[in-house]
Amino acid sequence: MSLLQKCRRLPTLAPLLVARRPSRIQLFSSMNRSDEPSENSGRLFNSAVSFRVTDPPNPNWQLRQGLPDHIEPGKSWKAEEEKGWKTWNLSDISPREVYPLLTSCIVPRPIALVSSTSSDGMPNLAPFSYFSMVAHNPSLLSISFSHSPRTRKSKDTKENILATKQFTVSIMSEPFIEAANITSVDAPADIDEWDISGLTGSTSIDVRPPWVKESAIGFECELFHSYEICPPNSGEVTNTLVLGLIKRAHIRESVLTANGTVDPAKLRAVSRLGGNMYARIGEGFELSRPPWKVIRDQVISGAPESK
């Protein structure tokens, strides 16, 4: 078997070693939380809906203008160039150093609150921010699971998905963020995160694992593909990428708009930044995709003469 084949096996060839789950996200809030401001921020959480729609940063932007550095925020952004860049060769630094660097660079990251069940029926609930939408036809999402560099063991969630071919994904929102966050604890495999979080399971229709009732959005998923990932020139599996086929979506009526899409102000989704930091959605602005037929003449007339 070639190295490429070894690192990109299909689900039926993936190892099914049930392991204890190492911690993925450190607890963000104190277990003895009070109503006093946290020592991290000094400010109480503002429970008011924060999302609002504004103009884009540069509503008068023109073709070929690039960064508008004569007005803010472009002016300050341009001035920061004078400080220069620091460059990393990622092959020269350890994975422990790469992790905080990349997780603070690639932001904000949506969070999947994944519910799965082991082959013997043990429920599991855990958050993952290596998560994204992949396609709408077929309807696919992705979750990447890192293997513990210390124990070389993989996540219970990943093992459950590979064994049962089923899972659910619930979207995390502000009102229950602490309960969702506690499910990231590095507890033994026989500990029920549903119990310690106090979250409620809602019965799925097409798959066995429940989705989170407190969430405004729940996806029932089946395993579509899995890929084991190795570093270059290595046969050691360090990550597993799972593609899930979304079989059914459950969305609260209260967060839907008149045209059937989700209102971000009502969803109040949270995302992950670097370190222990979460983020809420603050402001949004619309920028339409320009049709070529609208800008074609302007682009061509302003193009340099061909030699």
C-alpha positions as a Markdown table, in Angstrom:
| # | Residue | x | y | z |
|---|---|---|---|---|
| 1 | Met | 0.0 | 0.0 | 0.0 |
| 2 | Ser | 1.4 | 3.4 | -1.0 |
| 3 | Leu | 1.9 | 6.2 | 1.5 |
| 4 | Leu | -0.9 | 8.2 | -0.2 |
| 5 | Gln | -3.3 | 5.3 | 0.1 |
| 6 | Lys | -2.4 | 4.7 | 3.7 |
| 7 | Cys | -3.1 | 8.3 | 4.6 |
| 8 | Arg | -6.3 | 8.6 | 2.6 |
| 9 | Arg | -8.2 | 5.4 | 3.3 |
| 10 | Leu | -12.0 | 5.2 | 3.0 |
| 11 | Pro | -14.2 | 4.8 | 6.1 |
| 12 | Thr | -14.3 | 1.0 | 5.9 |
| 13 | Leu | -10.5 | 0.9 | 6.2 |
| 14 | Ala | -10.1 | 3.3 | 9.1 |
| 15 | Pro | -9.0 | 2.0 | 12.5 |
| 16 | Leu | -11.8 | 1.7 | 15.0 |
| 17 | Leu | -9.9 | 2.1 | 18.3 |
| 18 | Val | -12.2 | 3.7 | 20.9 |
| 19 | Ala | -10.1 | 6.1 | 22.9 |
| 20 | Arg | -10.5 | 8.6 | 25.6 |
| 21 | Arg | -11.0 | 12.1 | 24.3 |
| 22 | Pro | -8.2 | 14.6 | 25.0 |
| 23 | Ser | -9.1 | 18.2 | 25.7 |
| 24 | Arg | -9.7 | 20.3 | 22.6 |
| 25 | Ile | -10.8 | 23.6 | 24.0 |
| 26 | Gln | -9.9 | 24.8 | 27.4 |
| 27 | Leu | -12.8 | 26.0 | 29.6 |
| 28 | Phe | -13.6 | 29.6 | 28.8 |
| 29 | Ser | -15.4 | 30.5 | 32.0 |
| 30 | Ser | -14.9 | 29.6 | 35.6 |
| 31 | Met | -16.8 | 26.7 | 37.1 |
| 32 | Asn | -17.6 | 29.0 | 40.1 |
| 33 | Arg | -19.0 | 31.7 | 37.9 |
| 34 | Ser | -20.7 | 34.6 | 39.6 |
| 35 | Asp | -22.5 | 37.7 | 38.3 |
| 36 | Glu | -19.4 | 39.8 | 38.8 |
| 37 | Pro | -17.3 | 40.8 | 35.7 |
| 38 | Ser | -14.7 | 38.2 | 34.7 |
| 39 | Glu | -11.1 | 39.1 | 35.5 |
| 40 | Asn | -10.3 | 38.5 | 31.8 |
| 41 | Ser | -12.4 | 41.4 | 30.5 |
| 42 | Gly | -13.7 | 43.5 | 33.5 |
| 43 | Arg | -17.0 | 43.9 | 31.7 |
| 44 | Leu | -20.3 | 42.1 | 32.0 |
| 45 | Phe | -21.7 | 40.3 | 29.0 |
| 46 | Asn | -24.1 | 42.5 | 27.0 |
| 47 | Ser | -27.2 | 40.2 | 26.5 |
| 48 | Ala | -28.8 | 42.6 | 24.0 |
| 49 | Val | -28.8 | 41.5 | 20.4 |
| 50 | Ser | -25.6 | 42.9 | 18.9 |
| 51 | Phe | -26.0 | 42.3 | 15.2 |
| 52 | Arg | -26.8 | 45.2 | 12.9 |
| 53 | Val | -26.4 | 45.9 | 9.2 |
| 54 | Thr | -24.2 | 48.8 | 8.1 |
| 55 | Asp | -22.7 | 50.1 | 4.9 |
| 56 | Pro | -19.5 | 48.4 | 3.7 |
| 57 | Pro | -16.2 | 49.9 | 4.8 |
| 58 | Asn | -15.7 | 51.7 | 1.4 |
| 59 | Pro | -19.1 | 52.1 | -0.4 |
| 60 | Asn | -17.6 | 54.3 | -3.1 |
| 61 | Trp | -14.8 | 51.9 | -4.1 |
| 62 | Gln | -14.0 | 51.9 | -7.8 |
| 63 | Leu | -12.4 | 49.3 | -10.1 |
| 64 | Arg | -8.6 | 49.0 | -9.8 |
| 65 | Gln | -8.6 | 51.2 | -6.6 |
| 66 | Gly | -7.2 | 48.4 | -4.4 |
| 67 | Leu | -6.9 | 49.5 | -0.8 |
| 68 | Pro | -8.4 | 53.0 | -0.3 |
| 69 | Asp | -5.6 | 54.3 | 1.9 |
| 70 | His | -6.7 | 57.9 | 1.8 |
| 71 | Ile | -9.5 | 57.3 | 4.3 |
| 72 | Glu | -10.1 | 55.1 | 7.3 |
| 73 | Pro | -9.9 | 52.2 | 7.9 |
| 74 | Gly | -7.6 | 51.8 | 4.9 |
| 75 | Lys | -5.3 | 54.7 | 6.0 |
| 76 | Ser | -4.4 | 53.1 | 9.3 |
| 77 | Trp | -4.2 | 49.7 | 7.7 |
| 78 | Lys | -1.7 | 51.0 | 5.1 |
| 79 | Ala | 0.4 | 52.7 | 7.8 |
| 80 | Glu | 0.8 | 49.4 | 9.6 |
| 81 | Glu | 2.8 | 48.1 | 6.7 |
| 82 | Glu | 5.8 | 50.1 | 7.9 |
| 83 | Lys | 6.1 | 47.6 | 10.8 |
| 84 | Gly | 6.9 | 44.9 | 8.2 |
| 85 | Trp | 6.1 | 41.1 | 8.3 |
| 86 | Lys | 7.3 | 38.3 | 10.4 |
| 87 | Thr | 7.6 | 35.0 | 8.4 |
| 88 | Trp | 7.4 | 31.5 | 9.7 |
| 89 | Asn | 8.6 | 28.4 | 7.9 |
| 90 | Leu | 6.0 | 26.0 | 9.4 |
| 91 | Ser | 8.1 | 22.9 | 8.7 |
| 92 | Asp | 10.7 | 24.4 | 11.1 |
| 93 | Ile | 8.5 | 24.8 | 14.1 |
| 94 | Ser | 6.6 | 22.2 | 16.2 |
| 95 | Pro | 2.9 | 21.4 | 15.9 |
| 96 | Arg | 2.5 | 22.9 | 19.4 |
| 97 | Glu | 3.7 | 26.2 | 18.1 |
| 98 | Val | 1.8 | 26.0 | 14.9 |
| 99 | Tyr | -1.6 | 25.4 | 16.6 |
| 100 | Pro | -1.9 | 28.8 | 18.5 |
| 101 | Leu | -0.5 | 30.6 | 15.4 |
| 102 | Leu | -3.0 | 29.2 | 12.9 |
| 103 | Thr | -6.0 | 29.2 | 15.2 |
| 104 | Ser | -5.5 | 32.9 | 15.8 |
| 105 | Cys | -5.0 | 33.5 | 12.1 |
| 106 | Ile | -7.9 | 31.6 | 10.6 |
| 107 | Val | -10.8 | 33.4 | 12.3 |
| 108 | Pro | -13.6 | 33.4 | 12.9 |
| 109 | Arg | -14.3 | 29.7 | 12.8 |
| 110 | Pro | -17.8 | 28.3 | 13.1 |
| 111 | Ile | -18.3 | 25.6 | 15.8 |
| 112 | Ala | -19.9 | 22.3 | 15.3 |
| 113 | Leu | -21.5 | 20.8 | 18.5 |
| 114 | Val | -21.3 | 17.2 | 17.4 |
| 115 | Ser | -23.5 | 14.5 | 18.9 |
| 116 | Ser | -22.5 | 10.9 | 18.3 |
| 117 | Thr | -23.1 | 7.5 | 19.7 |
| 118 | Ser | -20.7 | 4.6 | 20.1 |
| 119 | Ser | -21.4 | 1.2 | 18.7 |
| 120 | Asp | -22.4 | 0.0 | 22.2 |
| 121 | Gly | -24.8 | 3.0 | 22.7 |
| 122 | Met | -22.7 | 5.4 | 24.8 |
| 123 | Pro | -23.6 | 9.0 | 23.9 |
| 124 | Asn | -21.0 | 11.7 | 23.2 |
| 125 | Leu | -21.2 | 15.4 | 22.8 |
| 126 | Ala | -18.3 | 17.7 | 21.9 |
| 127 | Pro | -17.5 | 21.0 | 20.1 |
| 128 | Phe | -15.2 | 21.3 | 17.1 |
| 129 | Ser | -14.1 | 24.4 | 15.3 |
| 130 | Tyr | -12.2 | 22.7 | 12.5 |
| 131 | Phe | -15.6 | 22.7 | 10.8 |
| 132 | Ser | -17.2 | 24.1 | 7.6 |
| 133 | Met | -19.8 | 23.8 | 4.9 |
| 134 | Val | -18.3 | 21.9 | 1.9 |
| 135 | Ala | -21.1 | 21.8 | -0.7 |
| 136 | His | -24.8 | 22.2 | -1.2 |
| 137 | Asn | -25.2 | 19.5 | -3.9 |
| 138 | Pro | -24.7 | 17.1 | -2.3 |
| 139 | Ser | -25.3 | 18.8 | 1.0 |
| 140 | Leu | -21.9 | 18.3 | 2.8 |
| 141 | Leu | -20.1 | 19.6 | 5.8 |
| 142 | Ser | -16.6 | 18.8 | 7.1 |
| 143 | Ile | -15.1 | 18.2 | 10.5 |
| 144 | Ser | -11.4 | 17.6 | 11.1 |
| 145 | Phe | -10.3 | 15.7 | 14.2 |
| 146 | Ser | -6.8 | 16.1 | 15.5 |
| 147 | His | -5.1 | 13.1 | 17.2 |
| 148 | Ser | -3.5 | 13.8 | 20.5 |
| 149 | Pro | 0.3 | 14.4 | 20.1 |
| 150 | Arg | 0.8 | 13.1 | 23.6 |
| 151 | Thr | -1.2 | 9.9 | 23.6 |
| 152 | Arg | -1.5 | 9.4 | 19.8 |
| 153 | Lys | -5.2 | 8.6 | 20.5 |
| 154 | Ser | -8.1 | 9.9 | 18.5 |
| 155 | Lys | -11.3 | 11.6 | 19.5 |
| 156 | Asp | -14.3 | 9.5 | 20.7 |
| 157 | Thr | -16.4 | 11.5 | 18.4 |
| 158 | Lys | -14.4 | 10.5 | 15.4 |
| 159 | Glu | -14.3 | 6.8 | 16.4 |
| 160 | Asn | -18.1 | 6.9 | 16.9 |
| 161 | Ile | -18.7 | 8.4 | 13.5 |
| 162 | Leu | -16.5 | 5.9 | 11.7 |
| 163 | Ala | -18.1 | 3.0 | 13.6 |
| 164 | Thr | -21.8 | 4.0 | 13.3 |
| 165 | Lys | -21.7 | 6.2 | 10.2 |
| 166 | Gln | -24.0 | 8.7 | 11.9 |
| 167 | Phe | -23.9 | 11.9 | 13.8 |
| 168 | Thr | -25.6 | 15.3 | 14.3 |
| 169 | Val | -24.2 | 18.8 | 14.2 |
| 170 | Ser | -25.9 | 21.6 | 16.2 |
| 171 | Ile | -24.9 | 25.3 | 15.8 |
| 172 | Met | -23.7 | 27.0 | 19.0 |
| 173 | Ser | -25.4 | 30.3 | 20.0 |
| 174 | Glu | -24.8 | 32.8 | 22.8 |
| 175 | Pro | -27.5 | 31.8 | 25.3 |
| 176 | Phe | -26.1 | 28.3 | 25.9 |
| 177 | Ile | -22.4 | 28.8 | 25.2 |
| 178 | Glu | -21.2 | 27.8 | 28.7 |
| 179 | Ala | -23.1 | 24.6 | 28.5 |
| 180 | Ala | -21.7 | 23.8 | 25.1 |
| 181 | Asn | -18.2 | 24.7 | 26.1 |
| 182 | Ile | -18.2 | 22.3 | 29.1 |
| 183 | Thr | -18.6 | 19.4 | 26.7 |
| 184 | Ser | -15.0 | 20.1 | 25.6 |
| 185 | Val | -13.7 | 18.7 | 28.9 |
| 186 | Asp | -11.2 | 15.9 | 28.7 |
| 187 | Ala | -13.3 | 13.5 | 30.6 |
| 188 | Pro | -13.0 | 9.7 | 30.4 |
| 189 | Ala | -15.0 | 8.0 | 27.6 |
| 190 | Asp | -17.6 | 6.7 | 29.9 |
| 191 | Ile | -18.6 | 10.2 | 31.1 |
| 192 | Asp | -21.8 | 11.6 | 29.5 |
| 193 | Glu | -21.3 | 15.2 | 28.3 |
| 194 | Trp | -25.1 | 15.6 | 28.0 |
| 195 | Asp | -25.4 | 15.0 | 31.7 |
| 196 | Ile | -22.7 | 17.4 | 32.8 |
| 197 | Ser | -23.8 | 20.1 | 30.4 |
| 198 | Gly | -27.5 | 19.9 | 31.2 |
| 199 | Leu | -28.3 | 20.2 | 27.5 |
| 200 | Thr | -31.3 | 18.4 | 26.1 |
| 201 | Gly | -31.3 | 15.8 | 23.3 |
| 202 | Ser | -33.9 | 16.1 | 20.6 |
| 203 | Thr | -34.8 | 12.8 | 18.9 |
| 204 | Ser | -33.5 | 12.6 | 15.3 |
| 205 | Ile | -35.5 | 11.1 | 12.5 |
| 206 | Asp | -32.9 | 9.6 | 10.2 |
| 207 | Val | -30.0 | 8.9 | 12.5 |
| 208 | Arg | -29.6 | 7.5 | 16.0 |
| 209 | Pro | -27.7 | 10.4 | 17.7 |
| 210 | Pro | -29.9 | 13.2 | 19.0 |
| 211 | Trp | -29.3 | 16.9 | 18.2 |
| 212 | Val | -29.2 | 19.7 | 20.8 |
| 213 | Lys | -32.7 | 21.0 | 21.5 |
| 214 | Glu | -31.3 | 24.3 | 22.8 |
| 215 | Ser | -29.7 | 25.0 | 19.4 |
| 216 | Ala | -31.7 | 26.9 | 16.8 |
| 217 | Ile | -30.2 | 24.6 | 14.1 |
| 218 | Gly | -29.6 | 20.9 | 14.1 |
| 219 | Phe | -28.3 | 18.8 | 11.2 |
| 220 | Glu | -28.7 | 15.0 | 11.0 |
| 221 | Cys | -25.7 | 13.6 | 9.1 |
| 222 | Glu | -24.4 | 10.4 | 7.6 |
| 223 | Leu | -20.8 | 9.7 | 7.0 |
| 224 | Phe | -20.0 | 10.5 | 3.3 |
| 225 | His | -16.2 | 10.0 | 3.3 |
| 226 | Ser | -13.3 | 10.1 | 5.8 |
| 227 | Tyr | -9.7 | 10.8 | 5.0 |
| 228 | Glu | -6.7 | 10.1 | 7.2 |
| 229 | Ile | -4.1 | 12.8 | 7.0 |
| 230 | Cys | -0.3 | 12.4 | 7.5 |
| 231 | Pro | 2.4 | 15.1 | 7.5 |
| 232 | Pro | 4.6 | 15.2 | 4.4 |
| 233 | Asn | 7.0 | 12.3 | 4.2 |
| 234 | Ser | 5.4 | 10.6 | 7.2 |
| 235 | Gly | 3.2 | 7.6 | 7.7 |
| 236 | Glu | 1.9 | 8.8 | 11.0 |
| 237 | Val | -1.8 | 9.8 | 11.0 |
| 238 | Thr | -2.2 | 13.1 | 12.8 |
| 239 | Asn | -5.7 | 14.1 | 11.6 |
| 240 | Thr | -8.9 | 12.7 | 10.3 |
| 241 | Leu | -11.1 | 14.6 | 8.0 |
| 242 | Val | -14.8 | 13.6 | 8.0 |
| 243 | Leu | -17.3 | 14.6 | 5.3 |
| 244 | Gly | -20.9 | 14.4 | 6.5 |
| 245 | Leu | -23.9 | 14.2 | 4.2 |
| 246 | Ile | -26.7 | 16.4 | 5.7 |
| 247 | Lys | -29.8 | 14.2 | 5.6 |
| 248 | Arg | -32.2 | 16.6 | 7.4 |
| 249 | Ala | -32.1 | 20.1 | 8.9 |
| 250 | His | -34.1 | 21.3 | 11.9 |
| 251 | Ile | -34.4 | 25.1 | 12.2 |
| 252 | Arg | -36.3 | 27.1 | 14.7 |
| 253 | Glu | -39.2 | 29.0 | 13.2 |
| 254 | Ser | -38.2 | 32.0 | 15.2 |
| 255 | Val | -34.8 | 32.5 | 13.5 |
| 256 | Leu | -36.2 | 32.2 | 9.9 |
| 257 | Thr | -36.7 | 35.2 | 7.6 |
| 258 | Ala | -39.7 | 35.6 | 5.4 |
| 259 | Asn | -37.8 | 34.1 | 2.4 |
| 260 | Gly | -36.8 | 31.0 | 4.4 |
| 261 | Thr | -33.2 | 31.8 | 5.3 |
| 262 | Val | -31.7 | 32.3 | 8.7 |
| 263 | Asp | -31.5 | 35.7 | 10.3 |
| 264 | Pro | -28.0 | 36.1 | 11.9 |
| 265 | Ala | -29.4 | 38.6 | 14.5 |
| 266 | Lys | -31.8 | 36.0 | 15.8 |
| 267 | Leu | -29.4 | 33.0 | 15.5 |
| 268 | Arg | -26.8 | 34.7 | 17.6 |
| 269 | Ala | -24.2 | 32.2 | 16.6 |
| 270 | Val | -20.7 | 32.2 | 18.2 |
| 271 | Ser | -17.4 | 31.4 | 16.7 |
| 272 | Arg | -13.9 | 30.6 | 17.8 |
| 273 | Leu | -10.9 | 32.8 | 17.7 |
| 274 | Gly | -7.4 | 32.1 | 19.0 |
| 275 | Gly | -6.6 | 31.0 | 22.5 |
| 276 | Asn | -9.6 | 30.6 | 24.7 |
| 277 | Met | -11.5 | 33.4 | 22.9 |
| 278 | Tyr | -15.0 | 33.1 | 21.5 |
| 279 | Ala | -16.7 | 35.8 | 19.4 |
| 280 | Arg | -20.2 | 36.9 | 18.7 |
| 281 | Ile | -21.5 | 38.3 | 15.4 |
| 282 | Gly | -21.4 | 42.1 | 15.7 |
| 283 | Glu | -22.1 | 43.9 | 12.4 |
| 284 | Gly | -22.7 | 42.8 | 8.8 |
| 285 | Phe | -22.7 | 44.5 | 5.4 |
| 286 | Glu | -23.8 | 43.4 | 2.0 |
| 287 | Leu | -21.5 | 43.4 | -1.1 |
| 288 | Ser | -23.1 | 41.9 | -4.2 |
| 289 | Arg | -21.2 | 39.8 | -6.6 |
| 290 | Pro | -20.7 | 42.0 | -9.7 |
| 291 | Pro | -22.1 | 40.6 | -12.9 |
| 292 | Trp | -19.5 | 40.6 | -15.7 |
| 293 | Lys | -22.0 | 42.1 | -18.2 |
| 294 | Val | -22.3 | 45.2 | -15.9 |
| 295 | Ile | -18.6 | 45.9 | -15.5 |
| 296 | Arg | -17.3 | 44.5 | -18.7 |
| 297 | Asp | -17.1 | 47.7 | -20.7 |
| 298 | Gln | -15.5 | 49.6 | -17.8 |
| 299 | Val | -12.9 | 46.8 | -17.3 |
| 300 | Ile | -12.0 | 46.6 | -21.0 |
| 301 | Ser | -11.8 | 50.4 | -21.6 |
| 302 | Gly | -9.5 | 50.8 | -18.7 |
| 303 | Ala | -7.2 | 47.9 | -19.5 |
| 304 | Pro | -3.6 | 48.5 | -20.6 |
| 305 | Glu | -3.0 | 48.3 | -24.3 |
| 306 | Ser | -1.8 | 44.9 | -25.5 |
| 307 | Lys | 1.7 | 44.8 | -26.9 |
